[in-house]
Amino acid sequence: MKNLIKIYLVSAILALTLFSCSEDEVELPAITSFSSQTSPNASGTPGELLKIEGTNLSGLEKIILDNKLEVSFNPNLNSYNAIFFNIPNYDFEDPYNFGVQPIKFITANGEIDSQINILQPAPVFSKLSVPNPKLGDKVTIKGSWFINIQSVTFGEDPLEYTLVSDQEMYFIVPTDATEGQHIVITTEAGSTAIVEAGPGISNTTFVDINFGFVDYLFEDFDGNGLYTSTWGFYGDAGDLSVTAAGETGNCAQYDYNGATTFGYNGCQNNEAGAFLPNTATEATKATFKMMVNANAGASFDVILDTWAYNFTVSTSGWQEVSTTLDQFGSNYNPGNAATDTEKIDPSGILQVKVSLPNNGTSSSVQFDDITFRVQE
């Protein structure tokens, strides 16, 4: 009987020992890093892919955001060392919260409590219903992320607006608006800006108010405008061609061949007489506008008869360049504009010329939609 009791005691101790070892061997899931496509921290915008790295992460069963929203995920992207999932797309009918909030990962081996910072995207403009509104006109802005709006300003003054949806709003152009103002929408994510870029900052839509301006299309190389004849060359001329590579239809392309015999080059319309009204005599009230396609850093001169202005583009691709005519310098020299006591008379302009730097190297520029805007 004593021996039997000893056997029972040994068996019980062995069972306890085995049970203890089994519990010690269970490895709980753990996170070592939590990052997104744009941040090493656990933050991102709606729809952005996030990655969790750690140990014992296999067997993912659920992801719970803010203790209420179940987040979908692809189990095929779940492994022992990693979990991939996308921040849910934002539902404007049933929105979730932005900012820092809890997130839970439930796996077959245990639960992980963590935090995530969901960032609200900054407002984005796509277009205005009226590109050149008059004072008192109703203007509709379309875009995205018009939510949690803190303010809307026109220039530096608060602007009354009506929010139609997260993608649309409208306002009335103030009757006391002045030239050069722009709209700024400020949300919890940030504000718009003219030049800056970065987190919380979106693009700016410039409001080109019509203060009695009239646009005179000079040439669009599609058979429209005040001048639709041929163009010629002068100086160390290269090649000029009309190509279908414009944004909308044809454009002109001037290629300087690098010759330096004359020290100048360019292309121009054949003289066909003055084209602006004889009342357009003030250079400050007339603006030259042209679409160009060139590489960032490209420099070229536009010459109106003998008055010159130099443009240098900061970005590549099609873009508009413009300046008022009082910025053109006399005697083919853009630098003379600062000291010229007399300015060009817009009503007497006969020719538009495009010239490239005569630096001995070949270069090219495409141009289109030459327009003069006159305040009448």
CORNORJO-V933737 format. One record per pair of residues at least 24 apart in sequence whose ideal C-beta (glycine too) atoms are under 7 Angstrom apart, sorted by the first residue. I is the first residue (numbers start at 1). J is the second residue. Records with the same first field share a line. If there is no record, write none. Layout:
BEGIN
I->J ; J
END
This chain:
BEGIN
27->55 ; 56 ; 109
28->56 ; 109 ; 110
29->54 ; 55 ; 56 ; 57 ; 107 ; 109 ; 110 ; 112
30->54 ; 55 ; 56
31->112 ; 114
34->114
42->114 ; 115 ; 116 ; 117
43->116 ; 117 ; 119
44->87 ; 118 ; 119
45->87 ; 119 ; 121
46->87 ; 88 ; 89 ; 90 ; 118
47->86 ; 87 ; 89
48->86 ; 87
49->84 ; 86
50->85 ; 87
51->82 ; 84
52->82 ; 83
53->81 ; 82
54->81
55->81
56->80 ; 109
57->81 ; 82 ; 83 ; 107
59->107 ; 108 ; 109
60->105 ; 107
61->106 ; 107 ; 108
62->106
63->103 ; 105
64->103 ; 104
65->96 ; 101 ; 103
66->96 ; 97 ; 101 ; 102
67->102
69->96
87->118
92->166
120->148 ; 187 ; 188 ; 189
121->145 ; 189
122->187 ; 189 ; 190 ; 200 ; 201 ; 202
123->185 ; 187 ; 192 ; 202
124->202 ; 203
125->203 ; 205
128->205
131->208
132->208 ; 210
133->173 ; 209 ; 210
134->173 ; 210
135->173 ; 175 ; 177 ; 209
136->172 ; 173 ; 175
137->173
138->170 ; 172
139->170 ; 171 ; 173
140->168 ; 170
141->168 ; 169 ; 170
142->167 ; 168
143->167
146->185
147->187
148->187 ; 188
149->185 ; 187
150->186 ; 187 ; 188
151->186
152->183 ; 185
153->184
154->181 ; 183
155->181
173->209
177->209
179->209 ; 211
181->207
182->206 ; 207
183->207
211->375
212->375 ; 376
213->373 ; 374 ; 375
214->374 ; 376
215->371 ; 373
216->275 ; 276 ; 371 ; 372 ; 374
217->371
218->275 ; 352 ; 370 ; 371 ; 372
219->269 ; 370
220->368 ; 369
221->250 ; 251 ; 252 ; 368
222->249 ; 250
226->275
227->269 ; 272 ; 275
229->269 ; 270 ; 272
230->270
231->267 ; 268 ; 269
232->267 ; 268 ; 270
233->267
234->266 ; 268
235->262 ; 264 ; 265 ; 266
236->260 ; 261 ; 262 ; 264 ; 265 ; 358
237->265
238->265
240->267
245->366
246->368
247->291 ; 318 ; 368
251->366 ; 367 ; 368
252->366 ; 367 ; 368
253->364 ; 366
254->354 ; 356 ; 364 ; 365
255->362 ; 364
256->356 ; 362 ; 363
257->362
258->360 ; 361 ; 362
260->358 ; 360
263->358
264->355 ; 358
265->355 ; 356 ; 358
266->303 ; 353 ; 354 ; 355
267->353 ; 354
268->351 ; 352 ; 353
269->351 ; 352
271->350 ; 351
273->350
274->347 ; 348 ; 349 ; 350
276->346 ; 347 ; 349 ; 372 ; 374
277->347
278->347
279->376
280->346 ; 347 ; 374
281->345 ; 346 ; 347
283->324 ; 325 ; 326 ; 343 ; 344 ; 346
284->324 ; 326
285->374 ; 375
286->324 ; 325 ; 346 ; 372 ; 374
287->322 ; 323 ; 324 ; 373
288->322 ; 323 ; 325 ; 372
289->320 ; 322 ; 371 ; 373
290->321 ; 367 ; 369 ; 370
291->318 ; 320 ; 367 ; 368 ; 369
292->319 ; 321 ; 365 ; 366 ; 367
293->317 ; 318 ; 366
294->365
298->365
299->357
300->354 ; 355 ; 356 ; 365
301->334 ; 355
302->354
303->332 ; 353 ; 355
304->328 ; 344 ; 349 ; 352
305->349 ; 350 ; 351
306->330 ; 331 ; 332
307->344
308->332 ; 333 ; 334
309->334
310->334
346->374
END
